[in-house]
Amino acid sequence: MDLRNRLRGSSLCREMTTTALTASHWPADLTAPLLDTTIGALLRDAAAEAPDRAALVTGAADPALRRTWTYAGMLDEAERTARALLGRFQPGERVAVWAHNVPEWVLLELGAALAGLTLVTVNPVLRAAEVAYVLRQSRASGLFLVPELRGVRLVEVAERIRPELPELREVVALDGWDAFLAGGSPAERLPEVRPDDPALILYTSGTTGFPKGAVLHHRAVVNNARYCAEIQRTEPGDVVVNPMPLFHVGGCVLGVLGRLHCRGTHVLLPAFEPGLQLALVESERSAVLVGVPTMLIGLSEHPDFAGRDLSSVRHAFSGGATVPPDLVRRIEAALGVPFTIVYGQTEVSGGATQTSPDDAPEDRAGSVGRPYPRMEARIADPATGATVPPGAIGELRVRGPLVMREYFDQPDATAAAIDSGGWLHTGDLCTMDERGYCRVEGRLKEMIIRGGENIYPREIEQLLFTHPEVGDVAVVGVPDERWGEQVAAFVRPAPGAAPTEQDLFDFCREHLAAFKTPRHWVFVDELPLTPSGKVQKFLLRERFERGAGG
């Protein structure tokens, strides 16, 4: 099968499912191929098929400073990386990377995979105690880092916490990359790596309690990236400008491995900067406009958005956080291309459901699509575990070959997340219609209960996002003596706009029941975000409670 047909295979399987569901349960499509392979094998196949094609380009603002690796060159450097790693570590050990989006990050991911090591990704904005926790809990033997980032000397932080980490043997600064490679022996034999070996450990955001390290194996990440590329209708050789942070599953799995599948060109942004991303989309002819919702809002509001030549873009792509339907419609109207949404989480190795460019406009804007090939999904009553009827709200639960192996060295947390039947409890409240299309209604823990009534913040956020004077919004539940909880809306005004509480209250009352309409309004210059673009609602609640209490 040629590359074009291979990339489109799974989406054809999805189109064959026409039987209406009588319960919110999507059976796994076992006719879809599942590659029994590894990251290293995927890289070698890509280099054999497209050796001279550009594989990786650094997205520097100055074109003269951009560096390019062909597929053959990237394989060669990844193998040199693997041999240098094996000069210091044993297969099966864990090494961590603490850096922003630099090309050595990608080469380290590929080299560790070839060496049979597990790469532990560390959010580059973490501080000393947080990094120490991740390194200690993962029992990392090595740490690769950039010497300095945003004014923080990471090398000095690493030296300060090193006495707390007896298993950490090596700390390597990435500005000495060439010397590190030179330390490897060309005679070093690379080990045999199996598809079910661990490839990555990614830590959850840790918004409640300590973060947990999701262990993702080669088969899961390779196939997840492949399914995502197939459903996107990726074409062989596509160029994609990627602003997603590499420590996130959207960056190191869907971004890095997705490009390998289509033998495409990965243009890596050092960090999200809307003007630079738009310039690179124009100059590099990116086929996709990629970003979490907050990034796409930033791109659409940037003064260069209307003036740049974005004609190479065939569709927009987002996920990682709730995508407002009005944002989908706005981007589609501005660019004249379909918008694709992926829903997933770290624990499923990337995506779990996704819309297709071929879906109807109302499905592209209002749903997160249907489950991935080989993945079984159902909507369960959180109290009883019973599968609910189509259209009813419950917790999305999934099982299949893309689910993580475990939370590293945390059996109790693993058992709480994956039940005895193999179902991963996502913690997300969703609906599934009779066609299998899913809609996210909110987080189980974020549901607001006001006077016994269940309120789903996403419904209110989606409505407010359609108001022309609202740039972005987050809705949270806050304590209330009479009702138990009350609805609070944190609003970032659109550029140049100055909405009032009364304007927004009246707007909500036109479309929502009284009990759902926010009673507290807070106008902000920006919303607190994780580096992957998710709103940190717990910080908004804390801010409100401090204000209410003081």
C-alpha positions in Angstrom: 0.0 0.0 0.0 1.5 3.4 -0.9 1.9 6.2 1.6 -1.2 8.2 0.5 -3.5 5.2 0.9 -1.9 4.1 4.1 -2.4 7.5 5.6 -6.1 7.4 4.7 -6.8 3.8 5.7 -8.3 4.3 9.1 -10.6 7.2 8.2 -12.1 5.0 5.6 -12.9 2.4 8.3 -14.6 5.2 10.3 -16.9 6.0 7.4 -18.1 2.4 7.2 -19.9 2.6 10.6 -23.5 3.6 9.9 -25.6 1.6 12.4 -27.3 3.9 14.9 -26.2 3.3 18.5 -28.9 2.4 21.1 -26.6 3.1 24.0 -23.6 5.5 24.4 -21.1 2.7 23.6 -18.8 2.8 20.6 -17.3 -0.7 19.8 -13.7 -0.8 18.9 -13.0 -1.0 15.1 -10.8 -4.1 15.0 -10.5 -3.9 11.2 -8.3 -0.9 11.4 -4.6 -1.8 11.2 -2.5 -1.6 14.4 1.2 -1.2 13.7 3.3 -3.5 15.9 6.4 -1.3 15.8 8.6 1.2 17.6 9.6 4.8 17.3 13.0 3.8 16.1 11.5 1.5 13.4 9.2 4.3 12.3 12.2 6.7 12.0 14.2 4.1 10.0 11.3 3.5 7.6 10.9 7.2 7.0 14.6 7.7 6.3 14.6 4.8 3.9 11.5 6.1 2.0 12.4 9.9 2.0 16.1 10.2 2.8 16.6 13.6 1.3 13.4 15.3 2.4 13.6 17.9 5.1 12.5 16.3 8.4 13.1 18.9 11.0 13.6 22.7 10.7 14.2 25.1 13.6 11.7 27.9 13.5 14.1 30.8 14.2 12.9 34.3 13.4 15.9 35.0 11.3 15.9 32.7 8.2 19.7 32.7 8.2 19.7 31.0 11.6 17.3 28.1 10.7 18.8 24.7 10.8 17.5 21.7 8.7 17.9 18.0 9.1 16.9 15.6 6.3 15.4 12.3 7.2 18.7 10.6 6.5 20.6 13.1 8.6 18.1 12.9 11.4 18.4 9.1 11.5 22.2 9.4 11.6 22.2 11.9 14.4 19.5 10.0 16.4 21.7 6.8 16.1 24.7 8.8 17.3 22.6 10.1 20.2 21.6 6.5 21.1 25.2 5.4 21.1 26.2 8.3 23.3 23.4 7.6 25.7 24.4 3.9 25.9 27.9 5.0 26.9 26.3 6.4 30.1 23.1 4.5 30.7 21.7 1.0 30.5 18.6 0.1 28.4 15.5 0.3 30.6 16.8 3.3 32.6 15.1 6.7 32.5 16.6 10.0 31.4 14.8 13.3 31.7 14.8 16.4 29.5 14.2 19.8 30.9 14.1 22.3 28.1 11.9 24.4 25.8 11.5 23.5 22.1 15.0 23.0 20.8 16.0 20.5 18.1 18.2 18.5 20.5 14.9 17.7 22.4 13.6 15.9 19.3 16.9 14.1 18.7 17.0 13.0 22.3 13.5 11.6 22.0 14.4 9.6 18.9 17.8 8.6 20.3 16.4 7.4 23.6 13.9 5.3 21.7 16.6 3.7 19.7 18.7 3.1 22.9 15.8 1.4 24.8 15.7 4.2 27.3 12.5 5.9 28.6 12.4 9.6 28.2 10.9 11.6 31.1 9.6 15.0 29.9 9.9 17.9 32.3 7.8 21.1 31.9 10.4 23.8 31.4 8.7 26.3 33.7 8.8 24.0 36.8 10.7 25.3 39.7 13.3 23.5 41.9 11.0 21.6 44.2 8.7 20.5 41.3 11.6 19.3 39.2 13.1 17.5 42.1 9.8 15.7 42.7 9.6 14.6 39.0 13.2 13.4 38.9 13.0 11.6 42.3 9.6 10.0 41.5 10.7 8.8 38.1 14.1 7.6 39.4 15.8 9.3 36.5 19.4 8.4 36.0 20.1 11.4 33.7 19.0 14.9 33.1 19.4 16.9 29.9 18.7 20.6 30.1 19.2 24.0 28.5 21.6 26.1 30.7 19.2 29.0 31.0 15.6 29.8 30.2 13.6 33.0 30.8 16.3 34.3 33.1 16.5 31.2 35.3 19.8 29.3 35.4 18.6 25.7 35.1 22.1 24.4 35.5 22.4 26.0 38.9 18.9 24.8 39.9 20.0 21.2 38.9 23.2 21.4 40.9 21.2 22.7 43.9 18.7 19.8 44.0 21.2 17.1 43.0 22.1 16.1 46.5 18.4 15.2 47.0 18.6 12.8 44.0 20.9 9.9 44.7 19.9 8.0 41.5 20.7 11.0 39.2 24.2 10.2 37.9 24.5 12.5 34.9 23.5 16.1 34.2 24.2 17.2 30.6 23.7 20.8 29.3 22.3 20.8 25.7 24.7 23.6 24.7 27.4 20.9 24.8 25.5 18.6 22.5 28.3 18.1 20.0 30.7 17.1 22.8 28.0 14.7 24.2 27.7 13.0 20.7 31.4 12.8 20.4 31.6 10.8 23.6 29.7 7.9 22.0 31.4 4.9 20.4 30.5 4.0 16.8 31.0 0.4 17.8 28.2 0.6 20.4 25.5 -1.9 19.5 21.9 -0.7 19.7 19.6 -3.0 21.6 16.4 -4.7 20.3 13.5 -2.6 21.4 10.0 -4.1 21.6 6.7 -2.4 20.8 5.4 -2.8 24.3 8.5 -1.3 25.9 8.0 2.1 27.7 9.0 5.0 25.5 7.9 8.1 27.4 6.8 9.2 30.9 4.8 12.4 30.8 3.6 13.9 34.1 0.1 15.2 34.6 -0.5 18.8 35.3 -0.7 18.2 39.1 -3.6 20.7 39.6 -4.8 18.5 42.4 -2.1 16.9 44.5 1.2 15.7 43.1 1.6 15.0 39.4 1.5 11.4 38.2 3.8 10.0 35.5 1.9 8.3 32.7 4.0 5.5 31.2 3.4 5.4 27.4 4.8 2.5 25.3 6.1 2.5 21.8 3.1 0.8 20.1 0.7 3.3 21.7 2.4 6.5 20.8 3.3 5.3 17.3 -0.3 4.3 16.5 -1.8 7.3 18.2 0.2 9.7 16.1 -0.6 7.7 13.0 -4.4 7.7 13.6 -4.3 11.5 14.2 -2.5 12.0 10.9 -4.9 9.7 9.0 -8.0 11.4 10.3 -6.6 14.8 9.5 -6.2 13.7 5.9 -2.5 14.3 6.1 -0.7 14.3 2.7 2.7 12.8 2.1 5.4 15.4 2.6 3.2 18.0 4.4 4.9 20.8 6.2 3.6 21.7 9.6 4.7 24.6 11.8 4.3 23.3 15.4 4.0 25.7 18.4 3.1 22.9 20.8 5.5 22.4 23.7 7.5 19.1 23.3 7.0 18.1 27.0 3.3 17.8 26.1 1.8 14.8 24.4 0.6 17.1 21.6 4.2 18.0 20.9 6.3 14.9 21.4 3.7 12.4 20.1 1.2 14.0 17.7 3.8 16.6 16.5 7.1 14.7 16.3 5.8 11.2 15.5 2.9 12.5 13.3 5.4 14.1 10.9 7.4 10.9 10.7 4.3 9.0 9.6 3.7 11.3 6.6 7.4 11.8 5.9 6.6 15.4 6.4 8.6 18.5 7.5 8.4 19.5 11.2 9.0 23.2 11.7 9.6 23.6 15.4 8.8 26.9 17.1 11.0 27.6 20.2 7.8 28.8 22.0 4.5 30.1 20.9 4.7 33.6 19.5 1.8 34.5 17.2 3.6 36.8 14.8 6.5 34.3 14.3 4.1 31.4 13.8 2.2 33.4 11.1 5.4 34.4 9.4 6.6 30.7 9.4 3.3 29.4 8.1 3.6 31.8 5.2 7.3 31.3 4.4 7.4 27.5 5.0 4.0 26.8 3.4 2.5 25.0 6.4 -0.4 22.7 5.5 -2.0 23.1 8.9 -2.6 26.0 11.4 -1.9 24.3 14.7 -2.5 25.4 18.3 -4.5 25.0 21.4 -7.5 27.3 21.5 -5.7 30.1 23.3 -3.0 30.0 20.7 -5.5 30.2 17.8 -7.3 33.1 19.6 -3.9 34.8 19.8 -3.2 34.1 16.1 -6.6 35.4 15.0 -6.3 38.6 17.1 -2.8 39.3 15.8 -2.5 42.3 13.4 -0.6 40.1 10.9 -3.4 37.5 10.6 -5.3 39.3 7.8 -2.1 40.3 5.9 -0.1 37.1 5.8 -0.4 34.7 2.8 -1.9 31.6 4.5 -3.1 30.0 1.3 -1.0 26.8 1.9 -3.2 26.0 5.0 -5.7 23.2 4.2 -7.2 22.9 7.6 -6.9 24.2 11.2 -6.2 21.8 14.0 -6.7 22.2 17.8 -7.2 20.3 21.0 -5.6 20.0 24.4 -8.5 22.2 25.9 -12.1 22.9 25.2 -12.5 24.4 21.7 -15.3 27.0 21.5 -17.7 26.3 18.5 -17.6 30.0 17.7 -13.8 29.9 17.4 -14.1 27.0 14.9 -16.6 28.9 12.8 -14.5 32.1 13.0 -11.3 30.4 11.8 -13.1 28.4 9.1 -14.7 31.6 7.8 -11.4 33.5 7.9 -9.3 30.9 6.1 -11.9 29.0 4.1 -10.7 25.6 5.4 -12.2 22.9 7.7 -11.3 22.8 11.3 -10.3 19.5 13.0 -10.5 19.0 16.8 -8.7 16.2 18.7 -9.9 15.3 22.2 -7.5 13.3 24.3 -5.2 13.2 27.4 -1.8 12.1 28.4 -3.2 8.8 29.7 -4.4 7.7 26.1 -1.0 8.6 24.6 -2.5 11.6 22.7 -5.9 11.6 21.0 -8.9 9.5 21.9 -11.5 11.0 19.6 -11.2 13.4 16.6 -13.3 15.2 14.0 -12.5 14.8 10.3 -12.2 17.6 7.7 -15.0 15.7 5.9 -17.5 16.0 8.9 -20.5 18.3 8.6 -19.9 21.9 9.7 -22.1 21.4 12.8 -20.1 18.3 13.9 -16.7 20.1 13.3 -17.8 23.0 15.5 -19.9 21.3 18.1 -18.3 17.9 18.7 -14.9 16.2 19.3 -15.7 13.6 16.7 -15.7 9.8 17.0 -13.3 7.5 18.8 -10.0 6.5 17.3 -9.6 3.2 15.5 -9.1 0.2 17.8 -10.5 2.2 20.8 -13.7 1.3 22.6 -15.6 4.1 24.3 -18.7 4.6 26.4 -20.4 7.2 28.5 -21.0 5.9 32.0 -23.1 7.1 34.9 -20.4 8.3 37.4 -22.4 6.9 40.3 -23.4 3.5 39.0 -21.0 2.8 36.1 -23.9 1.9 33.8 -23.7 3.0 30.2 -26.2 5.9 29.6 -28.5 6.3 26.6 -27.3 8.4 23.6 -27.4 12.1 24.4 -27.2 11.7 28.2 -24.3 13.2 30.1 -21.8 10.9 31.9 -18.1 10.2 32.2 -16.2 9.2 29.1 -14.4 5.9 29.6 -12.1 4.3 27.0 -10.1 1.2 26.6 -7.8 -0.2 24.0 -4.2 -0.4 22.8 -3.5 3.4 23.1 -4.1 3.5 26.9 -1.0 4.1 29.1 0.6 1.1 30.8 0.4 2.7 34.3 1.3 5.6 36.4 4.9 5.1 37.2 5.5 3.4 40.5 2.0 4.4 41.7 -0.2 1.2 41.7 -3.0 2.8 43.8 -3.3 5.7 41.4 -3.2 3.4 38.4 -6.0 1.2 39.9 -8.1 4.3 40.5 -7.7 5.4 36.9 -8.0 2.1 35.1 -10.6 -0.3 36.5 -10.5 -4.1 36.5 -12.2 -4.2 33.1 -9.4 -2.2 31.5 -11.5 1.0 31.2 -9.7 4.3 31.7 -11.8 6.7 33.6 -11.1 10.0 31.9 -12.8 12.3 34.4 -14.4 14.2 31.6 -18.2 14.6 31.3 -19.3 13.9 27.8 -22.3 12.9 25.6 -22.3 10.5 22.7 -25.0 10.7 20.0 -26.4 7.7 18.1 -23.7 8.1 15.4 -20.9 8.0 17.9 -20.0 11.7 17.9 -18.9 12.9 21.3 -19.3 16.3 22.9 -17.4 17.4 26.0 -19.6 19.0 28.7 -16.8 19.6 31.2 -14.7 18.0 33.9 -16.4 15.7 36.4 -14.6 17.7 39.2 -15.5 21.0 37.6 -19.2 20.5 37.5 -21.0 23.2 39.5 -23.8 22.1 41.8 -26.0 25.1 42.7 -28.9 24.4 45.0 -29.0 20.8 43.8 -28.9 21.7 40.1 -26.0 20.5 37.9 -24.3 23.2 35.9 -21.7 22.6 33.2 -19.3 25.5 32.8 -18.6 24.7 29.1 -22.2 25.5 28.1 -21.8 29.0 29.6 -18.3 29.5 28.2 -19.4 28.6 24.7 -22.3 31.1 24.9 -20.1 34.0 26.3 -17.5 33.3 23.6 -20.0 34.3 21.0 -20.4 37.8 22.5 -18.4 40.2 20.2 -16.8 41.9 23.2 -15.5 38.7 24.9 -12.0 37.6 23.9 -11.8 34.6 26.2 -13.7 33.3 29.2 -13.5 30.7 32.0 -16.4 29.8 34.2 -15.9 28.2 37.7 -17.9 27.4 40.7 -17.2 29.4 43.9 -18.5 28.8 47.4 -21.9 30.3 48.4 -23.5 30.1 51.8 -27.0 29.8 50.5 -26.7 27.8 47.3 -23.6 25.7 48.1 -21.9 27.0 44.9 -22.5 29.9 42.7 -21.4 30.6 39.1 -18.5 33.0 38.5 -17.2 34.1 35.1 -13.7 35.4 34.5 -13.7 37.4 31.2 -10.8 38.7 29.1 -12.3 41.4 26.9 -11.7 41.4 23.2 -9.1 43.9 22.0 -10.5 47.4 22.2 -13.7 46.2 23.9 -15.1 47.1 27.4 -18.1 44.9 28.2 -19.9 45.6 31.5 -21.3 43.1 33.9 -24.9 44.1 33.0 -24.3 43.7 29.3 -23.0 40.1 29.8 -25.6 39.3 32.4 -28.4 40.4 30.1 -26.8 38.4 27.2 -26.7 35.2 29.3 -30.3 35.7 30.5 -31.5 35.8 26.9 -30.1 32.3 26.3 -29.8 30.5 29.7 -31.9 29.6 32.6 -31.5 31.9 35.6 -29.7 29.4 37.7 -27.0 29.0 35.1 -26.4 32.7 34.6 -23.2 33.9 36.3 -23.7 36.0 39.4 -20.1 37.0 39.8 -18.1 38.7 37.0 -14.4 39.3 37.1 -12.6 41.1 34.2 -9.0 40.1 33.7 -6.1 41.0 31.4 -5.3 37.3 30.9 -6.3 33.9 32.1 -3.8 31.7 34.0 -2.7 29.0 31.6 -0.6 25.9 31.8 2.3 25.8 29.2 0.1 23.6 27.1 -2.7 26.2 27.0 -5.2 24.9 29.5 -6.9 27.4 31.9 -5.9 26.8 35.5 -9.3 27.1 37.0 -8.2 26.3 40.5 -6.1 29.5 40.4 -9.2 31.5 39.5 -11.2 29.9 42.3 -8.3 30.7 44.8 -8.2 34.3 43.4 -11.9 34.7 43.9 -11.9 33.3 47.4 -9.0 35.5 48.4 -10.8 38.5 47.1 -14.1 37.5 48.7 -12.4 36.9 52.0 -10.4 40.1 52.0 
